[in-house]
C-alpha cells in the first residue's frame, strides 16, 4: 500500500529542511503525484467526534457571560478539505490550512460539490462555517489574515500531516500545537503509519505512538538527545485507543487495524502557567497605556 507513494518520495527527496513544505506545494501545483487522501474523511474522526464527546466537548458552548459561541477547529495540511467539511457538519467553525494555492482551490471545489455528503449532525448545533486558507503552518501570517491571535483553536486534528513532514520538523510541529490550542483545547491525532520501518524514506514517514508521545510531551525539544521526561509546556495524552473503523491503508495485510487515535491537552500545570503568562501580558499592556 505504501509503495503507491514512491513517486512522492522521490520528488520530495529534492527538498530538505524548511524547503520541505515547498516541495508539497509544488506537487499540488503540478497537479500530479497526489494520491494522499482518500477523498472522504477517515471514519475514525467521525467516531471520535461522537464517542469521545465527553472529552472533547460540544462544538457550541457558552462563555463566562452565558453567551453562546461556536468553537473553532483547525486541520493543518487538510488535503482536499474533507475533514474540514466533516467538522463543520458537526457544528464547528472549521478551518483548513494548506501551503499551496492550488490545494486551497481544490478544497473550495470539494466544498462546492459536497451535496448531501456532510449533513448537519445535530440540529441543536447546526452547521459551522468553513474557511480554507493558504499559509505556512509554522508562521503566524495566516492567523493575522484571519484576525486571530495565537492559541485560538479549540480543536486541532492531525491525520496525515505529522507523517507528511520531514522528521526534522517534528519538534517544531509539536511546539506549534501549543501555540495554536486554547488553554483547554484538544489535539486529536490519528496515528498513521505506526509500523513502517523507520529506515524507509517517506512520506509517509513512520509515525509510531512513541513518536507522538516524545514530541508532544516535549514540544520544541530534540527528543533524541533528551531524557524523554515531559516538560512544563508539554501536552498530556488523555485518551488512546484502536478505532473501530479507519481507512484501508490503516490496516495490515490481514485486515487488522493498525491505526490508533490519541487525544491530547495541556496539563493542569501548563494551563496554570498559560493563565499567569496571559495575565502578565495584560498587565504589561495596561501599564504601557498609562505611560
C-alpha positions in Angstrom: 0.0 0.0 0.0 2.7 2.4 0.9 4.6 1.7 -2.3 2.0 3.8 -4.1 3.7 6.8 -2.6 7.1 6.1 -4.2 6.8 8.9 -6.8 6.0 11.3 -4.0 9.0 10.1 -2.0 11.4 10.6 -5.0 10.1 14.0 -5.7 10.3 15.3 -2.1 13.8 13.9 -1.7 14.9 17.1 -3.5 13.7 19.3 -0.7 15.4 19.5 2.7 14.7 21.3 6.0 12.3 24.3 5.7 12.0 23.8 2.0 10.2 20.5 2.5 6.8 22.1 2.7 7.5 24.0 -0.5 8.0 20.6 -2.2 4.5 19.6 -1.2 3.2 22.9 -2.6 4.9 22.1 -5.9 3.3 18.7 -6.0 -0.1 20.3 -5.8 0.8 23.0 -8.3 1.9 20.3 -10.8 -1.4 18.6 -10.4 0.1 15.1 -10.3 1.7 12.7 -7.8 -1.1 13.5 -5.4 -2.7 10.3 -4.1 -2.5 11.3 -0.4 -6.1 11.4 0.9 -8.9 9.1 0.1 -11.5 11.7 -1.0 -13.6 11.2 2.1 -13.0 11.7 5.9 -11.4 8.9 7.9 -14.3 7.2 9.7 -12.2 7.2 12.9 -12.6 11.0 13.1 -16.3 10.8 12.8 -16.4 8.1 15.5 -14.2 10.2 17.7 -16.4 13.2 17.5 -19.4 11.1 18.5 -17.9 8.7 21.0 -15.4 11.0 22.8 -17.7 14.0 23.1 -17.4 13.8 26.8 -13.6 14.6 26.5 -13.7 17.0 23.5 -16.8 18.9 24.5 -19.6 20.3 22.3 -19.0 22.5 19.2 -21.3 25.2 20.6 -20.8 26.3 24.2 -21.4 29.2 26.5 -18.8 31.7 27.6 -18.3 33.1 31.1 -21.1 35.6 30.5 -23.6 33.0 29.3 -23.4 33.9 25.6 -23.2 31.0 23.1 -20.3 30.8 20.6 -19.0 28.2 18.1 -15.7 26.6 18.9 -13.0 26.6 16.3 -11.4 23.6 14.7 -8.3 23.5 12.6 -7.0 20.9 10.1 -3.4 21.7 9.1 -2.4 20.1 5.8 -6.0 19.5 5.1 -5.6 18.0 1.6 -8.9 18.1 -0.3 -10.6 19.5 2.8 -12.9 16.6 3.5 -12.1 16.6 7.3 -12.9 20.3 7.4 -16.3 19.8 5.9 -17.0 17.0 8.3 -16.1 19.1 11.3 -18.3 21.9 10.1 -21.2 19.4 9.8 -20.8 18.6 13.5 -21.1 22.3 14.3 -17.5 23.7 14.5 -16.3 26.7 12.7 -13.8 24.7 10.7 -10.5 25.9 9.1 -8.4 24.1 6.6 -4.8 25.2 6.1 -2.6 24.4 3.1 0.7 25.7 1.9 -0.3 25.6 -1.8 -2.8 27.9 -3.5 -3.7 25.0 -5.8 -4.5 22.9 -2.8 -6.8 25.6 -1.4 -8.6 25.8 -4.8 -9.1 22.0 -4.7 -10.6 22.4 -1.2 -13.1 25.0 -2.5 -14.1 22.8 -5.3 -14.7 19.9 -2.9 -16.9 22.2 -0.8 -18.9 23.3 -3.8 -19.8 19.7 -4.7 -20.4 18.4 -1.1 -24.1 17.9 -1.8 -25.6 15.7 0.9 -22.3 14.1 1.9 -21.9 16.2 5.0 -25.4 16.6 6.6 -25.9 18.5 9.8 -25.2 16.0 12.6 -27.1 17.8 15.4 -29.9 20.3 14.7 -29.2 21.9 18.1 -25.7 23.0 16.9 -26.4 23.4 13.2 -23.6 23.7 10.7 -20.4 25.7 11.4 -18.6 27.9 8.8 -15.9 26.6 6.5 -12.7 28.5 5.8 -9.9 27.3 3.6 -6.7 29.4 3.5 -3.2 29.3 2.2 -0.3 29.7 4.7 2.7 28.2 6.4 1.7 26.2 9.4 4.8 27.4 11.3 4.2 31.1 10.6 1.6 33.5 12.1 0.8 35.3 8.8 -2.3 33.2 8.1 -3.5 33.9 11.7 -3.1 37.6 11.1 -5.1 37.3 7.9 -7.9 35.8 9.9 -7.7 38.4 12.6 -6.8 35.8 15.1 -4.0 35.6 17.7 -2.1 32.5 18.8 -4.0 30.0 20.9 -7.2 30.5 19.0 -8.4 26.9 18.3 -10.4 24.6 20.5 -9.7 21.5 18.4 -6.8 20.6 16.1 -7.0 17.5 14.0 -3.9 15.8 12.6 -4.1 12.7 10.4 -1.7 12.7 7.6 0.2 15.9 8.4 2.6 14.6 11.0 3.7 11.7 8.8 4.0 14.0 5.8 6.5 16.3 7.4 10.2 15.5 7.3 11.0 14.2 10.8 13.5 17.1 11.4 10.4 19.3 11.6 8.6 17.3 14.3 9.9 19.3 17.3 8.5 22.5 15.6 5.3 20.7 14.8 4.8 19.8 18.4 5.7 23.3 19.7 3.3 24.8 17.2 0.4 22.8 18.6 0.9 24.5 22.0 0.8 27.9 20.2 -2.5 27.1 18.4 -4.6 25.5 21.1 -6.7 27.5 23.5 -5.8 26.7 27.2 -8.4 23.9 27.4 -8.3 22.8 23.8 -7.7 19.4 22.4 -5.4 17.9 19.8 -6.7 14.8 18.1 -4.1 12.7 16.3 -4.9 9.7 14.1 -1.6 7.8 14.3 -0.5 6.5 10.8 1.6 4.7 9.7 2.6 3.2 13.0 4.5 0.2 11.9 6.5 1.3 8.9 10.2 0.6 9.0 11.9 3.8 10.4 14.7 3.3 8.0 12.4 3.7 5.0 12.2 7.1 3.3 8.9 9.0 3.5 6.5 10.4 3.1 4.6 8.9 4.7 7.3 8.7 7.4 6.8 6.2 10.2 4.7 7.6 12.9 4.6 5.4 16.0 2.7 6.1 19.1 6.0 6.6 20.8 7.0 9.3 18.2 3.9 11.3 19.1 4.5 10.8 22.8 8.1 12.0 22.8 7.4 15.1 20.7 4.1 16.3 22.3 5.3 15.8 25.9 8.5 17.8 25.0 7.4 20.3 22.3 10.2 22.0 20.6 12.9 19.7 22.1 15.3 17.5 20.3 13.9 14.4 21.9 16.6 12.1 20.8 19.1 13.9 22.9 16.9 14.5 26.0 15.9 12.4 28.9 12.4 11.9 27.5 10.8 13.5 30.5 7.7 15.7 30.0 8.3 19.4 30.3 6.1 22.1 31.7 4.6 23.2 28.4 4.1 19.7 27.2 0.8 18.1 26.3 -0.8 15.2 28.2 -2.4 12.3 26.4 -5.9 11.8 28.0 -7.1 9.0 25.7 -5.5 6.5 23.4 -7.3 3.6 21.6 -7.7 1.5 18.5 -10.5 2.8 16.4 -13.3 0.5 15.2 -13.1 1.9 11.7 -10.3 3.5 9.6 -9.1 3.8 6.0 -7.9 0.7 4.4 -4.3 1.9 4.4 -4.5 1.9 8.2 -4.8 -1.9 8.2 -2.3 -4.7 7.7 -2.5 -7.4 5.0 -4.8 -9.4 7.2 -7.3 -6.5 7.6 -6.3 -5.8 11.2 -6.5 -2.2 12.2 -3.0 -0.7 12.9 -4.0 2.9 13.4 -4.5 4.4 16.8 -6.3 7.6 17.9 -5.0 9.9 20.7 -6.4 12.9 22.3 -4.0 15.4 23.9 -4.5 18.5 26.0 -2.5 20.8 28.3 -1.7 19.6 31.8 -3.2 21.4 34.8 0.2 22.9 35.5 0.6 24.1 31.8 -2.9 25.7 31.9 -1.9 27.5 35.1 1.3 28.7 33.6 -0.6 29.8 30.5 -3.0 31.8 32.6 -0.2 33.5 34.5 1.6 34.4 31.3 -1.6 35.9 29.8 -2.3 37.9 32.9 1.3 39.3 32.9 0.9 40.3 29.2 -2.4 42.0 30.0 -0.8 44.0 32.9 2.1 44.9 30.7 -0.3 46.3 28.0 -2.3 48.2 30.7 0.9 49.8 32.1 2.0 50.8 28.6 -1.3 52.6 28.0 -0.9 54.5 31.3 2.5 55.9 30.2 
